[in-house]
Structures are given as C-alpha cells and as structure tokens.
Amino acid sequence: MILEVDNVELNFDQTSILQGIYLKAETQKVTCVLGRNGCGKSSLLKIIFGSLKPKYSLVRLNKNPITKKFFQTGLVNYLPQHHYIPKEVSVKKAFQLYSCSWEAFLKDFDSFLVHKNAKINELSGGERRIIETYLVLQSKAKVLLLDEPFSNIAPLQIEKIKQIIQQQKEEKIIVLTDHFYEDVLEVADVLYTIHHKRSHLIKDENDLVNFGYLTSAQKATIQQ
Ligand SMILES: Nc1ncnc2c1ncn2[C@@H]1O[C@H](COP(=O)(O)OP(=O)(O)OP(=O)(O)O)[C@@H](O)[C@H]1O
C-alpha cells in the first residue's frame, strides 16, 4: 500500500503554515517527519486524518484519491498529542472498547497488571500514553498516524514501542513525528523534515543540520 499526500496548503487566519507539501509513505517503511516546534507536523497529520481542513490537499491511497475525510473510511487511525481515552473508562474496559487483547499487552508491559481495574485517569501521564499508543498500534487500521509516540515515555518502554512499530509496519503504513530524534532516526525507513513550510526528503544527518533542525554537535553525537 502507498499513501501520498500532495500539494498541502494550510493557512491559519492570514498566516501561511504549510505550502506545497508532498509526503509518500508505504507499508514496510516507517515514514517519519522531523521539524522545529510550530513548523506544522501535527497539522499535517491532522490534515491526512481528515480532522483539519486545509485550503488545499490531496490524499491518495494506492493512487486513488480519498474523496471524503480519511477517518470516515475506517482505514486510518491517529494517535493525537493529547489523551483520547475518556478519563472515567477503566483500563480493562479500554482494551475491550478498542478490541485489543489485555493479555497480549501484559506480555510486553507486565508492570501494568496492578492497574487492571483502575480508571484510566488514575494512571500516570506516561502510563496512559503507553496504553493509548499501544491501542492505536494494534488497531485494525491499515494506516497509522502517530503524533509523538515516544514523548513522556521511559527509555525501556520506548524500546518496546519501537519493537511493536517494527512488527506493525509489515502490514501497515506508519507515519510518525516526535522530537526524540534519536529514536525517530532508529525506526525511520524514510525521513522528511518540514522547513520553511515545505517538506524535504532527508538523505542523511547532514540534511538535518542544513535544514536547521539539529546542531552540528547533536549530529556528531548521533554518528558516534
Ligand atoms: N487551531 C489553530 N489556530 C491557529 N493557529 C494554529 C492552530 N493550530 C496550530 N496553529 C499554528 O500552526 C503552526 C503549526 O502548528 P503544529 O501544531 O502543526 O506544529 P508542530 O510542528 O506539530 O509543533 P510541535 O513540534 O511544537 O508540536 C503553529 O505556529 C501553531 O501556532
């Protein structure tokens, strides 16, 4: 499967945010977007998902234009930056609601056993985020849009999330953005940055310096 988003043009009031964006994502290749705060990464994911209407955009799946909001097709799932599971729902109920196996989850995240009967808002922010990320990753949707899946998560759990991303990419298109750039670089098969409103395909870490995302010193640390 191939997802393409083309010619995105987004303005908020009189301010131009995105212009002429192109992004291509495929199954078996995790596609990542890096960029400075406020460059429009979350907006781009929302535009693909269909929850933000830009001035112009064209989303195609296997070359076929998506003519309605993408989320209405049931083919796409989206991890927003904010919590999305209603706070009164119990942890166990959340797994039922999202048709996901609690037992399978415990195999990867055994420390959550004690939270089985807790309400979701009784968990820490990071614990809640792990569950929300996991439920999106395990959903039946063929296209997954992940906005900051690594933020607020402890390193050991990030490794688990990355392993699940690697498993899921075999059959799903995954587009993700996060500022944990070392983790992003590790999972990324294809990498874009948004710079001066436009998308740029990244060839290597030098590009990330040239497009003003990393300092030379940060680049040197990655290469060690
Ligand atoms: N609803 C809105 N109304 C007006 N401006 C908005 C709105 N949503 C986002 N913006 C602006 O659009 C720009 C892009 O925001 P967006 O959240 O897409 O950036 P981002 O790259 O995801 O940032 P970050 O890395 O900080 O999460 C920002 O300047 C933001 O202030």
The ligand as a Gaussian input file, in Angstrom:
#p B3LYP/6-31G(d) Opt

LIG

0 1
 N       -6.097000      25.934000      15.580000
 C       -5.104000      26.764000      15.314000
 N       -5.325000      28.082000      15.124000
 C       -4.330000      28.933000      14.812000
 N       -3.037000      28.559000      14.686000
 C       -2.756000      27.252000      14.865000
 C       -3.763000      26.298000      15.194000
 N       -3.187000      25.077000      15.301000
 C       -1.872000      25.265000      15.084000
 N       -1.617000      26.569000      14.818000
 C       -0.309000      27.129000      14.483000
 O        0.179000      26.411000      13.369000
 C        1.584000      26.199000      13.494000
 C        1.869000      24.726000      13.358000
 O        1.361000      24.039000      14.494000
 P        1.585000      22.482000      14.684000
 O        0.954000      22.096000      15.972000
 O        1.156000      21.781000      13.466000
 O        3.176000      22.429000      14.797000
 P        4.160000      21.233000      15.189000
 O        5.227000      21.190000      14.156000
 O        3.391000      19.976000      15.410000
 O        4.750000      21.756000      16.565000
 P        5.347000      20.987000      17.851000
 O        6.592000      20.282000      17.414000
 O        5.644000      22.099000      18.803000
 O        4.280000      20.049000      18.374000
 C        1.989000      26.800000      14.837000
 O        2.555000      28.081000      14.606000
 C        0.698000      26.921000      15.599000
 O        0.716000      28.027000      16.458000

